[in-house]
Every structure is written in C-alpha cells, then in structure tokens.
Amino acid sequence: MLNAILKKIVGTKNDRELKRLSILLNEVNRFETEMMSLSDTQLKEKTPYFKQKLAGGLT
C-alpha cells in the first residue's frame, strides 16, 4: 500500500525517466529551431564555437 502511494506521489521509475527525457527533447527541439534559422554561412561561422564546446567536454 505504501508503495502504491509513493508511486502516485513521485511516479514510477519510467515516469521519472520520461519526464527527464521530455525536458531534454524540448532542449534539442529548441536548438534545432535555432540552427535551422541560420544561413549556411552563419552555421559555418559557429564551427569554432562548437569545437571549443567539444574540447571543453560538452556533448
């Protein structure tokens, strides 16, 4: 019974994972929209920025 109450309050492991992934998906979609609005030249100009982020460990 306590287990059922906890699941209703905090959700199941899958519910929590879906929420986490949903937040991540929203970030990816926002980034995609931003990148799609750039021209090819503007996107090429961002290459050093992306390389710096990768070198810093950001993926």
Backbone bond lengths (Angstrom), bond angles and torsions (degrees), N, CA, C in turn:
res aa  C-N    CA-C-N  psi(-1)  N-CA   C-N-CA  omega(-1)  CA-C   N-CA-C  phi
1 M - - - 1.448 - - 1.536 110.32 -
2 L 1.316 116.04 -44.99 1.462 120.04 178.24 1.529 110.41 -60.89
3 N 1.316 115.86 -38.38 1.460 121.24 178.65 1.533 110.74 -61.17
4 A 1.315 117.16 -42.29 1.465 121.69 179.66 1.524 110.73 -64.92
5 I 1.317 116.78 -39.25 1.468 120.72 179.03 1.525 110.11 -65.84
6 L 1.327 116.68 -43.68 1.464 120.23 178.63 1.523 111.66 -62.27
7 K 1.320 116.95 -39.88 1.467 120.26 178.68 1.519 110.96 -62.48
8 K 1.334 117.16 -37.25 1.465 120.10 179.08 1.522 111.14 -69.61
9 I 1.329 116.46 -33.63 1.463 120.12 -177.65 1.529 111.45 -78.79
10 V 1.316 117.44 -52.98 1.471 121.13 -175.06 1.518 113.28 -103.77
11 G 1.302 118.75 -9.48 1.457 122.08 -179.24 1.518 111.69 82.98
12 T 1.302 114.28 169.53 1.458 119.76 177.58 1.527 108.93 -79.66
13 K 1.304 116.15 171.29 1.466 120.67 177.21 1.529 109.55 -58.72
14 N 1.318 117.00 -40.95 1.467 120.94 179.33 1.523 111.31 -65.44
15 D 1.333 117.51 -39.35 1.466 120.79 177.68 1.528 110.64 -60.56
16 R 1.318 116.01 -44.32 1.464 120.34 -179.57 1.526 110.76 -66.44
17 E 1.320 116.93 -39.25 1.467 120.77 178.78 1.528 110.55 -66.57
18 L 1.317 117.35 -40.89 1.465 120.64 177.20 1.520 111.10 -62.12
19 K 1.306 116.99 -40.23 1.463 120.52 178.77 1.524 109.99 -63.86
20 R 1.333 116.74 -44.84 1.461 121.31 179.33 1.529 110.84 -61.40
21 L 1.323 116.47 -44.88 1.460 120.53 -179.32 1.521 111.91 -69.40
22 S 1.313 116.96 -32.78 1.460 121.14 177.63 1.526 110.50 -63.08
23 I 1.321 116.30 -41.67 1.461 120.91 177.55 1.524 109.96 -63.42
24 L 1.320 116.68 -44.05 1.464 121.56 178.53 1.531 110.85 -62.72
25 L 1.314 116.56 -42.04 1.463 120.88 179.49 1.523 111.05 -62.14
26 N 1.318 117.42 -39.61 1.463 120.72 177.47 1.522 111.09 -62.12
27 E 1.325 117.29 -39.89 1.466 120.96 177.00 1.528 110.96 -64.21
28 V 1.317 116.95 -43.30 1.469 121.39 179.41 1.524 109.90 -63.02
29 N 1.316 117.47 -44.14 1.464 120.85 179.93 1.524 111.41 -63.71
30 R 1.327 117.00 -38.79 1.463 120.70 177.89 1.528 109.61 -64.82
31 F 1.329 116.77 -42.72 1.461 121.46 179.00 1.531 110.44 -64.06
32 E 1.327 116.46 -40.90 1.466 120.03 179.25 1.523 110.54 -61.29
33 T 1.317 117.02 -44.56 1.463 121.27 179.44 1.523 110.40 -60.33
34 E 1.323 115.72 -42.85 1.461 120.76 179.17 1.526 110.90 -62.65
35 M 1.323 117.58 -45.14 1.463 121.44 -178.33 1.530 111.58 -69.30
36 M 1.319 117.31 -36.23 1.468 120.68 -179.70 1.526 111.49 -66.93
37 S 1.324 117.31 -25.09 1.461 120.18 -178.84 1.529 112.16 -80.33
38 L 1.325 117.57 -10.39 1.462 121.05 -179.44 1.526 110.99 -84.71
39 S 1.319 114.91 146.23 1.466 119.20 173.19 1.524 107.94 -75.34
40 D 1.321 116.42 168.92 1.466 120.27 178.17 1.527 110.77 -59.12
41 T 1.322 116.18 -40.84 1.465 120.80 -179.87 1.524 110.88 -64.07
42 Q 1.327 116.30 -45.57 1.466 120.13 179.51 1.528 110.97 -62.34
43 L 1.316 115.88 -39.20 1.458 119.94 179.39 1.535 110.76 -65.91
44 K 1.325 116.44 -41.67 1.467 120.29 177.51 1.525 110.95 -62.28
45 E 1.332 116.79 -35.53 1.465 120.93 179.55 1.529 111.90 -67.18
46 K 1.318 117.47 -19.50 1.464 121.46 179.61 1.534 112.54 -84.38
47 T 1.326 117.56 -6.92 1.465 120.98 -177.66 1.531 112.64 -54.22
48 P 1.340 119.52 -48.24 1.477 118.33 178.54 1.536 112.16 -60.20
49 Y 1.306 117.44 -36.77 1.466 121.96 177.92 1.530 110.29 -61.24
50 F 1.326 116.40 -47.22 1.469 120.43 -179.73 1.532 111.15 -65.42
51 K 1.325 117.15 -40.66 1.465 120.59 178.66 1.525 110.70 -62.64
52 Q 1.326 116.61 -39.93 1.463 120.93 178.73 1.528 110.38 -64.61
53 K 1.319 117.05 -42.28 1.465 120.86 179.26 1.531 110.67 -63.79
54 L 1.327 116.79 -42.40 1.467 120.28 178.44 1.524 111.40 -64.52
55 A 1.326 115.96 -41.21 1.464 119.79 179.04 1.527 110.84 -63.88
56 G 1.329 115.98 -29.51 1.456 120.79 178.71 1.515 113.41 -82.10
57 G 1.323 116.85 -1.83 1.460 120.46 176.42 1.511 114.67 98.51
58 L 1.317 118.66 -0.29 1.461 120.97 178.55 1.517 109.57 -78.47
59 T 1.316 116.42 135.84 1.465 120.09 177.53 1.499 110.08 -120.35
